[in-house]
């Protein structure tokens, strides 16, 4: 089966510009997660979709970040306007549905590296 | 609140030597624990996980980890390192919603 696909793999933008990252999860996976790793820091949770609904968005840094999941399939993460501290690697992951989400194995994409100059 | 601490941001071993990557967690509920590995330019890949049952968990590529509740630890081991094991390793704890809390990561280098 195809894995989790993310693009672009690398994006370089100027401060104040807008960037949209896209994630295509594994087909049939209800759960979709976004994570971010800022250089030198740990990977941090941003938000969790169950199908098209936001289950948990407690990790979103501020209102410059907007995530959507169209029809419960692919997801986009838009940063507008981008700031220097938004630089990092953004990972998307997906997992199957079911009751015991905590025990589900997340399949990660290769990440989208964002550089804000 | 849950948290994970990985001791040592960089670990270097010789090929054929024991690999030991340390992970301690904090959780107010029975934890689900994971080890992921990231090879260069790739996504995170699951090595192994502990949910319930046997506390010694075997994973891929000869790795294993033991859940020790009394020590709140979930250390990763491999008896004999191979050059292909060079990568970054992440320990993580999950809450009931599937949200993973990661440690800082440990970069493993393997010397010939």
Interface residues (C-beta under 8 A of the other chain):
Chain A: X3 X4 X31 X33 X35 X41 X42 X43 X44 X45 X48 X55 X56 X91 X93 X95 X100 X101 X102 X103 X104 X105 X106 X107 X108 X109 X110 X111
Chain B: X32 X34 X36 X41 X42 X43 X44 X45 X46 X49 X51 X90 X94 X95 X96 X97 X98 X99 X100 X101 X102 X103 X104 X105
